[in-house]
Amino acid sequence: MSTLISLNGCVEPELFKFLHENFSFSQVLGVDGGTRHLLKAGIKPNMVIGDLDSIGPYLGEVFALKVPMLISYPDKNFTDGERALQLSESVPVVFIGTWGKEIDHLLGNMALLKMAYSLNKPAVAYGINETIVFGKNFTLHLSVGRVISVLPSAAVVLSEKGFQWELEHVFWSDYAVPPISNVVTQRVQHISADKEFFLLVKGYWNPFSDLVV
């Protein structure tokens, strides 16, 4: 069983079909405007978190749900997404609505993956036909031709095997940047580094049915 956290970014309708086929959610949390994605998909959240300022015309429907609501305030110590992650009871944690129009929201939502990692809560975030996870060492079984991107959050020594451009202990820094994107060419792929990084996979992908970390 998993936890679904719906954020206020963009969500493609076909994502819900993918989620239905790949996950079973025992807990669903709507984060402020992200609750509208759930309502559109006919999914009732277990709780709504936020000050409800970005729900818009769905406000009446939210109150009609008669579910617990955690109202946030301007002087809060955590973002609504952080609070939802803290309240998550089942793993893995699945974030949707991660990609938005504002760069600060995008970076903040990506940081939720780092927070989940620090809490030992396996997590994945879905954007616009993209999947992103956070970690240090990955063994993958992606299909040949699949495109991935590695986005370190600090200077790292990086290795990639099973891709068009294989890297062996390549140093990534502000002054020396190896290829960010790569293409799968082998049935098994390995990505490792001495520090954690974001791994982005083009298309929707369930890392928990494939991934060895």
TORKE-74277 format. One record per residue (C-alpha): residue number from 1; z, y, x. Coordinates in steps of 0.001 Angstrom, whole numbers, plus 500000, padded with zeros to 6 digits. Each point is the difference from the previous one (the first is absolute). Example, Ala and Ser with C-alpha at 12.3 -4.5 7.8 and 13.67 -1.06 7.14 Angstrom:
<nodes>
   seq       c3       c2       c1
     1   507800   495500   512300
     2   499340   503440   501370
</nodes>
This chain:
<nodes>
   seq       c3       c2       c1
     1   500000   500000   500000
     2   499179   503519   501184
     3   500764   503662   499326
     4   497222   502365   498917
     5   500507   503692   500792
     6   497433   502326   498450
     7   499626   503331   501829
     8   498132   503099   498848
     9   496834   499614   502081
    10   496631   498594   498993
    11   499738   496508   498496
    12   496718   498256   499231
    13   499999   497983   496740
    14   498793   496844   501780
    15   503151   499987   502134
    16   502042   498738   497050
    17   497721   496978   499631
    18   500558   499220   503679
    19   503772   500411   499632
    20   500071   497733   496944
    21   498170   497282   501925
    22   502135   500262   503144
    23   503551   501023   499078
    24   502738   499328   497489
    25   502297   502993   499482
    26   503620   499633   498968
    27   500609   503739   500403
    28   497682   502937   499236
    29   500994   503552   500952
    30   498080   503088   498894
    31   500388   502899   502427
    32   499544   503253   498078
    33   496258   500515   499381
    34   499313   496491   501245
    35   501385   498774   496681
    36   496747   501060   498325
    37   498094   497328   501954
    38   502288   497373   498498
    39   499609   501392   496490
    40   496203   500003   500297
    41   500110   496353   501086
    42   502361   499030   497186
    43   502872   499207   502372
    44   503548   500938   499005
    45   502171   501070   502948
    46   503587   498854   500351
    47   500960   503509   501119
    48   498448   503448   500419
    49   501044   502092   503008
    50   499371   503724   500498
    51   500285   503394   498338
    52   496996   499209   497748
    53   498160   503173   501026
    54   496732   498183   500763
    55   499774   497640   497030
    56   498167   502580   497877
    57   498864   498845   496541
    58   501656   496604   500486
    59   503500   501471   499760
    60   500426   498980   496361
    61   498885   496449   500754
    62   502480   499789   502865
    63   502921   500964   497764
    64   498751   497572   497352
    65   500328   497145   502506
    66   503793   500239   499724
    67   500499   498747   503552
    68   502565   501223   502560
    69   499030   503264   501686
    70   501275   501360   503304
    71   499415   503754   499930
    72   499664   501637   503417
    73   500939   503561   500921
    74   498602   502537   502506
    75   502972   499549   502354
    76   499638   496206   500157
    77   500404   498271   503357
    78   497187   497505   499376
    79   496473   500153   498638
    80   499344   498196   496733
    81   498050   497351   501910
    82   502908   499437   502390
    83   502394   499638   497083
    84   497702   497453   498372
    85   499851   497995   503227
    86   503797   500070   500249
    87   500218   498682   496438
    88   497468   497211   500544
    89   501619   496607   499473
    90   497140   497558   500597
    91   497629   499616   502932
    92   497315   500516   500937
    93   499892   503621   498902
    94   496564   501097   498800
    95   499152   503714   499996
    96   497082   501356   497985
    97   498858   503602   499629
    98   500541   500517   503717
    99   496876   502067   500685
   100   500041   503498   498496
   101   498355   503378   500348
   102   502776   501536   502106
   103   500408   498923   503622
   104   503783   500444   499998
   105   500334   497599   497074
   106   497728   497472   501721
   107   502006   500121   503225
   108   503247   499792   498069
   109   498775   496981   498054
   110   498846   498258   503180
   111   503454   500630   501438
   112   501380   497854   497170
   113   498456   496992   501752
   114   501919   500877   503170
   115   503181   500337   497983
   116   499418   496642   498310
   117   499439   498444   503429
   118   503314   501414   501245
   119   501729   498575   496908
   120   498444   496558   500618
   121   498140   500250   496710
   122   496429   498659   500320
   123   497694   502595   498457
   124   496366   500880   499422
   125   498345   503191   498755
   126   496704   500231   498137
   127   497794   503054   500098
   128   496406   500581   498949
   129   498504   496566   500694
   130   502217   499707   503066
   131   503073   498009   500982
   132   502591   501127   502526
   133   502972   498262   501611
   134   502355   500908   502830
   135   501192   497787   502829
   136   499647   498963   503600
   137   498261   496617   500334
   138   497534   498524   497527
   139   498035   496772   499735
   140   497340   500352   497306
   141   497374   497889   498261
   142   497728   502732   498678
   143   496398   499221   499124
   144   497312   500685   502591
   145   498596   503494   499592
   146   503224   501478   498643
   147   500860   503403   501464
   148   503488   500869   501213
   149   501567   503062   501576
   150   503063   500192   502218
   151   502022   503214   499811
   152   502905   500099   502468
   153   502808   502411   499202
   154   500829   500464   503702
   155   498606   499143   503429
   156   499469   496218   500142
   157   498434   497245   502078
   158   497595   498283   497612
   159   498098   496685   499959
   160   497449   498820   497423
   161   498304   496575   499947
   162   497430   498581   497601
   163   498209   503306   499470
   164   496730   501580   501064
   165   501841   502111   502569
   166   502716   497938   501640
   167   502808   501919   501651
   168   502379   498690   502647
   169   503123   502058   500707
   170   498240   503299   499348
   171   502240   503049   500212
   172   499902   502304   496989
   173   501259   503542   500521
   174   499074   503576   499164
   175   497561   499911   502921
   176   498674   496438   499870
   177   498986   498731   496566
   178   498371   496541   499642
   179   497708   499218   497033
   180   501907   500608   496773
   181   497761   497878   497745
   182   498812   496480   500736
   183   497968   497246   498320
   184   501103   496383   499541
   185   497765   497504   501843
   186   502259   496916   500274
   187   501805   497890   497381
   188   503413   500822   501472
   189   500984   503433   501267
   190   502952   501174   502065
   191   501306   503548   500319
   192   503063   500791   502077
   193   501681   502997   501581
   194   503241   500885   501708
   195   500870   502368   497124
   196   499425   499991   496258
   197   496787   501321   498464
   198   498207   500352   496678
   199   497333   497396   499281
   200   497391   501070   497462
   201   497609   497446   498496
   202   496961   501122   498041
   203   500057   498605   496477
   204   502868   498460   498064
   205   501766   497215   501877
   206   503216   498063   499407
   207   501668   499862   503424
   208   502733   497657   498797
   209   497568   497183   499262
   210   498371   500317   503422
   211   502194   501805   502472
   212   502092   498634   502827
   213   502153   502774   501503
</nodes>
